[in-house]
Amino acid sequence: MVEEIKRERKNKLIDCFGRNIDYLRLSVTDRCDLKCVYCHPPHKINYLDRSEICSYWELLQVVKVASKLGIDKVRLTGGELFLRKDIIEFISSLHEIEELKEIVLTTNGTSLLPHLKRLKEIGIRRINISLDTLSEDLFYRITGSHRFFTVLEGIQRALEEGFMIKVNMVVLRGINETEITEFIKYFLKNSVEVRFIEFMPLCGPGWREDYFFSYEKMKEIIKKKFDIHPLLSSGVAQEFVLKDRNGLKGKIGIIAPVTRSFCSSCSRLRLSASGELRPCLFSRTKVELLPILRGNLSLREKEKMIREAFKEAVKMKPVSMSKDHDADDIYIRSLGG
Ligand code: SAM
């Protein structure tokens, strides 16, 4: 029995706090076509050079090794994943890794439309789309882009094609918090689950305390228009079932990394486009995979070192996210949220 348990644990990533790490958020690029005020710092950004970005072959090796360690869910994110050439072929090759149970996407929706048909063919079913307003002008003010209706059309067509869509809104005081109930009404009618996210200090000098709007404040606004009941949630979002006075009902989530902790159920590691394996979004610790991937080693040696790197990264996972880091040195835009 002991041997059996040892074998079982050998091929799993269990951290020091007994959490089973089975979810990899993989950022395929640091480039994005939007300049969201909460993500893109006000100064010019030096994007990674192409040579610093993991190739698809390299990413595939990493995911193959990870899948043998119990990682069975991969979220592809960015930057903006659809900016990377041949991304559909890469997603398709991920689908050939039989241990992966779920491959899901997070996108800003600007280039979703032309890919929907192929995404459906290769088996993608769930897409999270970031949208912070239902106003074209405000969309431009938040993102610096005029493609509001392109994103909305992408959501609409994805629903028509049968994709399961979640919409993520980063709530910013004085900018879009007044839209919370309208957002719920609009998307509930289209059976889309909306999640409201607290603004996190992960955007360098772009961080603005005065934009912060807390979980409790979001709930206060929602309760004015809806009856809400919390659900037992295991993920990062505190989920609620809600219904309004006209019987409109559905589910929403609030992701509150700043005022609440969801770390006890953390099951994730992050891999940046440059091959940094990160145990925690708010932590500077990381294990660099690129030197292994590009080292003068046999494939077997690389696989062994990647396996060790994953175990190393899991050992580094903190019990919960530290809030004492200064915002200037961790950028969510290259880690993918
Ligand atoms: N470009 C894709 C997108 O927009 O969804 C993926 C990358 S983006 C970094 C992923 C998510 O991170 C977005 O959905 C956004 O909601 C969230 N995000 C970015 N910066 C954030 C911040 N400072 N605080 C909270 N959420 C943030």
Boltz pocket constraint, residues with backbone or C-beta under 6 A from the ligand:
constraints:
  - pocket:
      binder: B
      contacts: [[A, 32], [A, 38], [A, 39], [A, 77], [A, 78], [A, 79], [A, 80], [A, 81], [A, 106], [A, 107], [A, 108], [A, 128], [A, 129], [A, 130], [A, 168], [A, 169], [A, 170], [A, 197], [A, 198], [A, 199], [A, 200], [A, 201], [A, 202], [A, 203], [A, 332], [A, 333], [A, 334], [A, 335], [A, 336], [A, 337]]
      max_distance: 6.0
